[in-house]
Amino acid sequence: MPLSDVVIRKAQAAEKTIRLHDEKGLYMEISPSGGKWWRFKYRFDGKDKRISLGTYPEVGLKEAREKRDKAREKVRNGIDPSAVRKAAKAAKAEEDSFETVAREWHTKHGSAWASEKYREVTLRRLELNVFPWLGKRPVADITAKELLEVLKRVEDRGAIDTAHRIHTICGQVLRYAVSTGRAKHDPSRDISGALTPRQPTHFAATTEPKRLAEILRALDGYPGTLVVQSAMKLAPLLFVRPGELRHAEWKDIDLEKGEWRFLVTKTQTQHVVPLCMQAVAILKTLQPLTNKSAYVFPCARSIKRPMSDVAVLAAMRRSDIGKDEMTGHGFRAVARTILDEELGFRPDFIEHQLAHAVKDPNGRAYNRTAHLEERRKMMQAWADYLDKLKQLKPVQPRDE
């Protein structure tokens, strides 16, 4: 006799599991603890099988029968409902695995990063150091202990800085999982301070006036292409991050106003670089050559890509500028030091121009136009200082 709502409501648990049968394979299973489960029994490929259709009262009698009928239709069509469910569960697990979420995050956010090399390195770090151990784990189930074990494995081979970088990457992936509803918590926050502190590293940067003058003259006299030569000349004048310079686009540069506005990928904030007269002159000379490209400094092989991330560095080495003397990033340190100690500009003006986070006395971040006129004067004074520096007499070699 088919079940009714009244019979189901009055049904009581017993010492052992009991079953209340409906029809066409549907029945209710009542556990000793009082839980009521809908089950569907069917025969497929010569074997008796069962699947769960939910719990009562969340799933009522009418809905349970509808689910049973759909399952029976699958059986009639030669489809095993249990296999379909297992496949769906596996697909769901794959969709919510750490690796799937990480690759989705990398695709979504990586396109906004300045450096193609950084995108590749970021994914490679995950592939080599995280995916083999956590890749198939549901992202919502990853614990702080598991993540720390992965990072300690990297740290134990002496790659302390890499361990910290991977910690940061994993944190970004896990917070993306939280924001997309596939996790409730970011366990990377719980292990902050658990790794061995990394030793600070400094980019090579020469501030000794006469040697710096020689380096500047070498940049100006580089005999290579106009594109690379222009980038080398602008590097000390603008002291932006090397990746930001390489990815400069003509649409962001206003030569009439003398401004370059762009998004700082490291902090995802807008930034304004006042262009000194010397920088404007360099860009005006370069513009007829590269204005068919979106990039100010296009790749020699394709104008659709920016020039290589090693182009300026390689040119510096060919100009006899040693790796222990200067790097593209080192000009930032040079400008920070000299603008403060030699030219006497306010540290907050300098920090603004370096695109570092600077806050007002109330703790609020200044907007991108903060102190713009003062920074414009500072950038022109900096360029004029470099021009005077180039006039210093070359260092004379010592007599043997």
TISE-232543 format. One record per residue (C-alpha): residue in one letter; x, y, z. Coordinates in steps of 0.05 Angstrom, whole numbers. Example, Ala and Ser with C-alpha at 12.3 -4.5 7.8 and 13.67 -1.06 7.14 Angstrom:
<node aa="A" east="246" north="-90" up="156"/>
<node aa="S" east="273" north="-21" up="143"/>
***
This chain:
<node aa="M" east="0" north="0" up="0"/>
<node aa="P" east="29" north="69" up="-19"/>
<node aa="L" east="53" north="114" up="36"/>
<node aa="S" east="15" north="176" up="59"/>
<node aa="D" east="38" north="239" up="95"/>
<node aa="V" east="0" north="217" up="158"/>
<node aa="V" east="35" north="150" up="161"/>
<node aa="I" east="103" north="183" up="151"/>
<node aa="R" east="92" north="235" up="205"/>
<node aa="K" east="70" north="183" up="256"/>
<node aa="A" east="125" north="134" up="240"/>
<node aa="Q" east="172" north="125" up="301"/>
<node aa="A" east="244" north="101" up="305"/>
<node aa="A" east="260" north="32" up="331"/>
<node aa="E" east="322" north="-3" up="358"/>
<node aa="K" east="339" north="-23" up="288"/>
<node aa="T" east="332" north="12" up="221"/>
<node aa="I" east="261" north="3" up="193"/>
<node aa="R" east="235" north="14" up="122"/>
<node aa="L" east="168" north="41" up="100"/>
<node aa="H" east="155" north="22" up="27"/>
<node aa="D" east="117" north="66" up="-21"/>
<node aa="E" east="115" north="39" up="-93"/>
<node aa="K" east="158" north="32" up="-156"/>
<node aa="G" east="221" north="23" up="-115"/>
<node aa="L" east="212" north="84" up="-69"/>
<node aa="Y" east="216" north="73" up="6"/>
<node aa="M" east="233" north="110" up="70"/>
<node aa="E" east="288" north="87" up="116"/>
<node aa="I" east="283" north="108" up="190"/>
<node aa="S" east="347" north="103" up="231"/>
<node aa="P" east="348" north="87" up="306"/>
<node aa="S" east="365" north="160" up="318"/>
<node aa="G" east="301" north="183" up="283"/>
<node aa="G" east="329" north="206" up="216"/>
<node aa="K" east="283" north="193" up="157"/>
<node aa="W" east="316" north="181" up="89"/>
<node aa="W" east="284" north="171" up="21"/>
<node aa="R" east="314" north="115" up="-19"/>
<node aa="F" east="301" north="89" up="-89"/>
<node aa="K" east="316" north="16" up="-104"/>
<node aa="Y" east="325" north="-5" up="-177"/>
<node aa="R" east="358" north="-58" up="-218"/>
<node aa="F" east="411" north="-41" up="-269"/>
<node aa="D" east="456" north="-85" up="-310"/>
<node aa="G" east="432" north="-146" up="-272"/>
<node aa="K" east="448" north="-116" up="-203"/>
<node aa="D" east="405" north="-86" up="-148"/>
<node aa="K" east="423" north="-15" up="-132"/>
<node aa="R" east="399" north="42" up="-87"/>
<node aa="I" east="406" north="117" up="-87"/>
<node aa="S" east="386" north="169" up="-36"/>
<node aa="L" east="333" north="220" up="-54"/>
<node aa="G" east="340" north="265" up="7"/>
<node aa="T" east="314" north="270" up="78"/>
<node aa="Y" east="245" north="281" up="106"/>
<node aa="P" east="215" north="332" up="119"/>
<node aa="E" east="261" north="373" up="74"/>
<node aa="V" east="238" north="328" up="17"/>
<node aa="G" east="164" north="312" up="22"/>
<node aa="L" east="128" north="252" up="-6"/>
<node aa="K" east="107" north="287" up="-70"/>
<node aa="E" east="178" north="311" up="-86"/>
<node aa="A" east="207" north="243" up="-69"/>
<node aa="R" east="160" north="210" up="-119"/>
<node aa="E" east="180" north="261" up="-172"/>
<node aa="K" east="254" north="246" up="-160"/>
<node aa="R" east="239" north="171" up="-164"/>
<node aa="D" east="203" north="180" up="-230"/>
<node aa="K" east="262" north="218" up="-260"/>
<node aa="A" east="309" north="163" up="-237"/>
<node aa="R" east="264" north="109" up="-266"/>
<node aa="E" east="264" north="146" up="-333"/>
<node aa="K" east="340" north="144" up="-333"/>
<node aa="V" east="339" north="69" up="-320"/>
<node aa="R" east="290" north="59" up="-378"/>
<node aa="N" east="338" north="97" up="-423"/>
<node aa="G" east="397" north="54" up="-403"/>
<node aa="I" east="427" north="105" up="-356"/>
<node aa="D" east="449" north="87" up="-286"/>
<node aa="P" east="426" north="142" up="-238"/>
<node aa="S" east="480" north="123" up="-188"/>
<node aa="A" east="535" north="132" up="-241"/>
<node aa="V" east="506" north="199" up="-262"/>
<node aa="R" east="507" north="222" up="-190"/>
<node aa="K" east="579" north="199" up="-179"/>
<node aa="A" east="601" north="234" up="-243"/>
<node aa="A" east="566" north="299" up="-222"/>
<node aa="K" east="598" north="294" up="-153"/>
<node aa="A" east="666" north="283" up="-184"/>
<node aa="A" east="656" north="342" up="-231"/>
<node aa="K" east="635" north="386" up="-173"/>
<node aa="A" east="697" north="364" up="-134"/>
<node aa="E" east="741" north="381" up="-194"/>
<node aa="E" east="707" north="448" up="-202"/>
<node aa="D" east="719" north="466" up="-130"/>
<node aa="S" east="789" north="437" up="-124"/>
<node aa="F" east="847" north="483" up="-104"/>
<node aa="E" east="880" north="474" up="-172"/>
<node aa="T" east="818" north="491" up="-212"/>
<node aa="V" east="804" north="553" up="-169"/>
<node aa="A" east="878" north="574" up="-173"/>
<node aa="R" east="880" north="568" up="-249"/>
<node aa="E" east="814" north="606" up="-254"/>
<node aa="W" east="843" north="661" up="-209"/>
<node aa="H" east="907" north="663" up="-250"/>
<node aa="T" east="869" north="670" up="-315"/>
<node aa="K" east="822" north="723" up="-288"/>
<node aa="H" east="874" north="767" up="-253"/>
<node aa="G" east="938" north="750" up="-290"/>
<node aa="S" east="918" north="789" up="-352"/>
<node aa="A" east="923" north="853" up="-311"/>
<node aa="W" east="994" north="840" up="-287"/>
<node aa="A" east="1048" north="881" up="-320"/>
<node aa="S" east="1098" north="826" up="-332"/>
<node aa="E" east="1085" north="764" up="-374"/>
<node aa="K" east="1144" north="732" up="-340"/>
<node aa="Y" east="1113" north="744" up="-272"/>
<node aa="R" east="1049" north="710" up="-295"/>
<node aa="E" east="1088" north="650" up="-318"/>
<node aa="V" east="1130" north="646" up="-254"/>
<node aa="T" east="1069" north="653" up="-210"/>
<node aa="L" east="1034" north="594" up="-243"/>
<node aa="R" east="1098" north="553" up="-246"/>
<node aa="R" east="1108" north="562" up="-171"/>
<node aa="L" east="1039" north="533" up="-158"/>
<node aa="E" east="1050" north="476" up="-207"/>
<node aa="L" east="1116" north="455" up="-176"/>
<node aa="N" east="1104" north="469" up="-102"/>
<node aa="V" east="1029" north="467" up="-87"/>
<node aa="F" east="987" north="428" up="-138"/>
<node aa="P" east="1021" north="360" up="-126"/>
<node aa="W" east="999" north="361" up="-53"/>
<node aa="L" east="938" north="407" up="-50"/>
<node aa="G" east="914" north="411" up="-122"/>
<node aa="K" east="859" north="359" up="-118"/>
<node aa="R" east="836" north="379" up="-49"/>
<node aa="P" east="769" north="417" up="-45"/>
<node aa="V" east="790" north="488" up="-34"/>
<node aa="A" east="740" north="495" up="23"/>
<node aa="D" east="772" north="437" up="61"/>
<node aa="I" east="844" north="461" up="61"/>
<node aa="T" east="870" north="474" up="131"/>
<node aa="A" east="924" north="520" up="157"/>
<node aa="K" east="964" north="458" up="178"/>
<node aa="E" east="962" north="430" up="107"/>
<node aa="L" east="983" north="495" up="76"/>
<node aa="L" east="1040" north="505" up="126"/>
<node aa="E" east="1066" north="435" up="111"/>
<node aa="V" east="1070" north="452" up="37"/>
<node aa="L" east="1106" north="518" up="51"/>
<node aa="K" east="1154" north="485" up="101"/>
<node aa="R" east="1173" north="436" up="46"/>
<node aa="V" east="1196" north="495" up="4"/>
<node aa="E" east="1229" north="528" up="63"/>
<node aa="D" east="1268" north="465" up="81"/>
<node aa="R" east="1305" north="466" up="16"/>
<node aa="G" east="1330" north="535" up="32"/>
<node aa="A" east="1282" north="574" up="-12"/>
<node aa="I" east="1256" north="619" up="43"/>
<node aa="D" east="1238" north="678" up="-1"/>
<node aa="T" east="1201" north="632" up="-49"/>
<node aa="A" east="1162" north="602" up="9"/>
<node aa="H" east="1139" north="671" up="29"/>
<node aa="R" east="1120" north="687" up="-43"/>
<node aa="I" east="1080" north="622" up="-49"/>
<node aa="H" east="1046" north="639" up="17"/>
<node aa="T" east="1023" north="705" up="-13"/>
<node aa="I" east="999" north="672" up="-78"/>
<node aa="C" east="960" north="618" up="-40"/>
<node aa="G" east="928" north="672" up="2"/>
<node aa="Q" east="904" north="708" up="-60"/>
<node aa="V" east="876" north="643" up="-88"/>
<node aa="L" east="840" north="626" up="-23"/>
<node aa="R" east="810" north="696" up="-16"/>
<node aa="Y" east="786" north="690" up="-88"/>
<node aa="A" east="753" north="623" up="-68"/>
<node aa="V" east="719" north="659" up="-10"/>
<node aa="S" east="694" north="715" up="-55"/>
<node aa="T" east="666" north="666" up="-106"/>
<node aa="G" east="629" north="625" up="-53"/>
<node aa="R" east="673" north="563" up="-56"/>
<node aa="A" east="705" north="571" up="12"/>
<node aa="K" east="686" north="605" up="77"/>
<node aa="H" east="755" north="620" up="105"/>
<node aa="D" east="825" north="637" up="82"/>
<node aa="P" east="872" north="592" up="124"/>
<node aa="S" east="934" north="628" up="98"/>
<node aa="R" east="919" north="684" up="148"/>
<node aa="D" east="926" north="635" up="205"/>
<node aa="I" east="998" north="618" up="190"/>
<node aa="S" east="1025" north="689" up="184"/>
<node aa="G" east="1090" north="691" up="222"/>
<node aa="A" east="1099" north="615" up="220"/>
<node aa="L" east="1152" north="617" up="166"/>
<node aa="T" east="1225" north="635" up="176"/>
<node aa="P" east="1233" north="710" up="166"/>
<node aa="R" east="1265" north="727" up="100"/>
<node aa="Q" east="1327" north="768" up="96"/>
<node aa="P" east="1317" north="836" up="62"/>
<node aa="T" east="1350" north="843" up="-6"/>
<node aa="H" east="1369" north="907" up="-41"/>
<node aa="F" east="1373" north="923" up="-115"/>
<node aa="A" east="1441" north="947" up="-137"/>
<node aa="A" east="1442" north="1023" up="-138"/>
<node aa="T" east="1502" north="1069" up="-141"/>
<node aa="T" east="1495" north="1138" up="-110"/>
<node aa="E" east="1568" north="1158" up="-113"/>
<node aa="P" east="1563" north="1221" up="-157"/>
<node aa="K" east="1621" north="1210" up="-206"/>
<node aa="R" east="1605" north="1137" up="-219"/>
<node aa="L" east="1531" north="1153" up="-225"/>
<node aa="A" east="1550" north="1207" up="-275"/>
<node aa="E" east="1588" north="1155" up="-316"/>
<node aa="I" east="1528" north="1109" up="-314"/>
<node aa="L" east="1481" north="1164" up="-339"/>
<node aa="R" east="1529" north="1181" up="-395"/>
<node aa="A" east="1533" north="1108" up="-415"/>
<node aa="L" east="1457" north="1104" up="-418"/>
<node aa="D" east="1453" north="1166" up="-462"/>
<node aa="G" east="1507" north="1139" up="-508"/>
<node aa="Y" east="1479" north="1069" up="-517"/>
<node aa="P" east="1488" north="1053" up="-592"/>
<node aa="G" east="1430" north="1005" up="-598"/>
<node aa="T" east="1359" north="1016" up="-623"/>
<node aa="L" east="1322" north="1081" up="-609"/>
<node aa="V" east="1269" north="1042" up="-570"/>
<node aa="V" east="1318" north="1012" up="-521"/>
<node aa="Q" east="1360" north="1075" up="-518"/>
<node aa="S" east="1297" north="1116" up="-501"/>
<node aa="A" east="1277" north="1068" up="-446"/>
<node aa="M" east="1347" north="1071" up="-417"/>
<node aa="K" east="1345" north="1147" up="-416"/>
<node aa="L" east="1276" north="1149" up="-384"/>
<node aa="A" east="1291" north="1097" up="-330"/>
<node aa="P" east="1330" north="1145" up="-285"/>
<node aa="L" east="1287" north="1205" up="-302"/>
<node aa="L" east="1220" north="1173" up="-283"/>
<node aa="F" east="1245" north="1119" up="-234"/>
<node aa="V" east="1182" north="1077" up="-242"/>
<node aa="R" east="1184" north="1001" up="-235"/>
<node aa="P" east="1217" north="968" up="-295"/>
<node aa="G" east="1153" north="930" up="-313"/>
<node aa="E" east="1113" north="994" up="-312"/>
<node aa="L" east="1162" north="1028" up="-359"/>
<node aa="R" east="1162" north="969" up="-408"/>
<node aa="H" east="1086" north="967" up="-409"/>
<node aa="A" east="1076" north="1042" up="-418"/>
<node aa="E" east="1021" north="1056" up="-470"/>
<node aa="W" east="1014" north="1118" up="-513"/>
<node aa="K" east="940" north="1125" up="-493"/>
<node aa="D" east="961" north="1138" up="-421"/>
<node aa="I" east="1012" north="1193" up="-439"/>
<node aa="D" east="992" north="1266" up="-449"/>
<node aa="L" east="1053" north="1301" up="-478"/>
<node aa="E" east="1017" north="1369" up="-478"/>
<node aa="K" east="1002" north="1366" up="-404"/>
<node aa="G" east="1066" north="1329" up="-389"/>
<node aa="E" east="1032" north="1272" up="-352"/>
<node aa="W" east="1032" north="1196" up="-353"/>
<node aa="R" east="974" north="1163" up="-317"/>
<node aa="F" east="970" north="1088" up="-307"/>
<node aa="L" east="946" north="1033" up="-260"/>
<node aa="V" east="999" north="1008" up="-212"/>
<node aa="T" east="990" north="933" up="-217"/>
<node aa="K" east="1025" north="919" up="-151"/>
<node aa="T" east="974" north="959" up="-112"/>
<node aa="Q" east="917" north="965" up="-163"/>
<node aa="T" east="916" north="1040" up="-154"/>
<node aa="Q" east="920" north="1097" up="-204"/>
<node aa="H" east="985" north="1135" up="-209"/>
<node aa="V" east="1008" north="1200" up="-241"/>
<node aa="V" east="1079" north="1212" up="-265"/>
<node aa="P" east="1093" north="1285" up="-281"/>
<node aa="L" east="1138" north="1287" up="-343"/>
<node aa="C" east="1197" north="1334" up="-340"/>
<node aa="M" east="1217" north="1372" up="-402"/>
<node aa="Q" east="1274" north="1322" up="-416"/>
<node aa="A" east="1225" north="1263" up="-413"/>
<node aa="V" east="1176" north="1298" up="-460"/>
<node aa="A" east="1232" north="1311" up="-510"/>
<node aa="I" east="1252" north="1238" up="-509"/>
<node aa="L" east="1181" north="1214" up="-519"/>
<node aa="K" east="1168" north="1264" up="-576"/>
<node aa="T" east="1229" north="1237" up="-612"/>
<node aa="L" east="1206" north="1165" up="-603"/>
<node aa="Q" east="1132" north="1175" up="-619"/>
<node aa="P" east="1137" north="1176" up="-695"/>
<node aa="L" east="1173" north="1109" up="-693"/>
<node aa="T" east="1127" north="1070" up="-645"/>
<node aa="N" east="1059" north="1105" up="-647"/>
<node aa="K" east="1030" north="1049" up="-690"/>
<node aa="S" east="1037" north="1004" up="-630"/>
<node aa="A" east="996" north="1011" up="-566"/>
<node aa="Y" east="1063" north="1007" up="-529"/>
<node aa="V" east="1113" north="1063" up="-523"/>
<node aa="F" east="1168" north="1010" up="-524"/>
<node aa="P" east="1144" north="953" up="-569"/>
<node aa="C" east="1180" north="887" up="-579"/>
<node aa="A" east="1227" north="885" up="-638"/>
<node aa="R" east="1191" north="823" up="-665"/>
<node aa="S" east="1119" north="845" up="-655"/>
<node aa="I" east="1089" north="913" up="-641"/>
<node aa="K" east="1032" north="877" up="-606"/>
<node aa="R" east="1078" north="861" up="-546"/>
<node aa="P" east="1121" north="905" up="-502"/>
<node aa="M" east="1196" north="897" up="-506"/>
<node aa="S" east="1230" north="842" up="-467"/>
<node aa="D" east="1237" north="848" up="-392"/>
<node aa="V" east="1312" north="839" up="-399"/>
<node aa="A" east="1323" north="888" up="-457"/>
<node aa="V" east="1344" north="947" up="-414"/>
<node aa="L" east="1384" north="904" up="-365"/>
<node aa="A" east="1421" north="871" up="-422"/>
<node aa="A" east="1436" north="939" up="-453"/>
<node aa="M" east="1464" north="964" up="-387"/>
<node aa="R" east="1510" north="904" up="-383"/>
<node aa="R" east="1534" north="916" up="-454"/>
<node aa="S" east="1549" north="988" up="-433"/>
<node aa="D" east="1596" north="962" up="-378"/>
<node aa="I" east="1548" north="978" up="-322"/>
<node aa="G" east="1560" north="921" up="-273"/>
<node aa="K" east="1503" north="882" up="-240"/>
<node aa="D" east="1531" north="903" up="-173"/>
<node aa="E" east="1527" north="976" up="-192"/>
<node aa="M" east="1457" north="987" up="-221"/>
<node aa="T" east="1393" north="953" up="-242"/>
<node aa="G" east="1330" north="981" up="-274"/>
<node aa="H" east="1297" north="979" up="-206"/>
<node aa="G" east="1359" north="1009" up="-173"/>
<node aa="F" east="1342" north="1078" up="-201"/>
<node aa="R" east="1284" north="1080" up="-152"/>
<node aa="A" east="1331" north="1073" up="-93"/>
<node aa="V" east="1378" north="1125" up="-123"/>
<node aa="A" east="1322" north="1176" up="-131"/>
<node aa="R" east="1294" north="1162" up="-62"/>
<node aa="T" east="1363" north="1175" up="-30"/>
<node aa="I" east="1385" north="1236" up="-70"/>
<node aa="L" east="1318" north="1272" up="-72"/>
<node aa="D" east="1316" north="1267" up="4"/>
<node aa="E" east="1389" north="1275" up="25"/>
<node aa="E" east="1416" north="1320" up="-31"/>
<node aa="L" east="1357" north="1358" up="-59"/>
<node aa="G" east="1317" north="1363" up="6"/>
<node aa="F" east="1248" north="1345" up="-19"/>
<node aa="R" east="1196" north="1321" up="31"/>
<node aa="P" east="1196" north="1246" up="41"/>
<node aa="D" east="1121" north="1241" up="30"/>
<node aa="F" east="1128" north="1274" up="-39"/>
<node aa="I" east="1181" north="1223" up="-56"/>
<node aa="E" east="1139" north="1164" up="-31"/>
<node aa="H" east="1080" north="1189" up="-72"/>
<node aa="Q" east="1123" north="1191" up="-134"/>
<node aa="L" east="1149" north="1121" up="-120"/>
<node aa="A" east="1075" north="1098" up="-119"/>
<node aa="H" east="1082" north="1074" up="-48"/>
<node aa="A" east="1022" north="1074" up="-2"/>
<node aa="V" east="1021" north="1141" up="35"/>
<node aa="K" east="967" north="1160" up="85"/>
<node aa="D" east="945" north="1226" up="114"/>
<node aa="P" east="946" north="1239" up="190"/>
<node aa="N" east="876" north="1208" up="196"/>
<node aa="G" east="900" north="1143" up="164"/>
<node aa="R" east="866" north="1153" up="97"/>
<node aa="A" east="904" north="1139" up="33"/>
<node aa="Y" east="919" north="1200" up="-9"/>
<node aa="N" east="889" north="1200" up="-78"/>
<node aa="R" east="930" north="1196" up="-142"/>
<node aa="T" east="933" north="1272" up="-151"/>
<node aa="A" east="960" north="1287" up="-81"/>
<node aa="H" east="1016" north="1340" up="-82"/>
<node aa="L" east="1017" north="1336" up="-158"/>
<node aa="E" east="1043" north="1407" up="-169"/>
<node aa="E" east="1098" north="1397" up="-116"/>
<node aa="R" east="1116" north="1330" up="-149"/>
<node aa="R" east="1118" north="1364" up="-217"/>
<node aa="K" east="1170" north="1413" up="-191"/>
<node aa="M" east="1208" north="1356" up="-157"/>
<node aa="M" east="1211" north="1315" up="-221"/>
<node aa="Q" east="1238" north="1374" up="-261"/>
<node aa="A" east="1289" north="1389" up="-207"/>
<node aa="W" east="1310" north="1316" up="-208"/>
<node aa="A" east="1319" north="1316" up="-284"/>
<node aa="D" east="1360" north="1381" up="-280"/>
<node aa="Y" east="1403" north="1350" up="-225"/>
<node aa="L" east="1418" north="1290" up="-268"/>
<node aa="D" east="1437" north="1335" up="-326"/>
<node aa="K" east="1486" north="1372" up="-282"/>
<node aa="L" east="1513" north="1306" up="-255"/>
<node aa="K" east="1530" north="1284" up="-326"/>
<node aa="Q" east="1577" north="1344" up="-331"/>
<node aa="L" east="1622" north="1317" up="-276"/>
<node aa="K" east="1691" north="1296" up="-300"/>
<node aa="P" east="1699" north="1222" up="-312"/>
<node aa="V" east="1736" north="1181" up="-259"/>
<node aa="Q" east="1809" north="1176" up="-279"/>
<node aa="P" east="1839" north="1107" up="-277"/>
<node aa="R" east="1893" north="1097" up="-225"/>
<node aa="D" east="1965" north="1092" up="-248"/>
<node aa="E" east="1993" north="1022" up="-242"/>
***
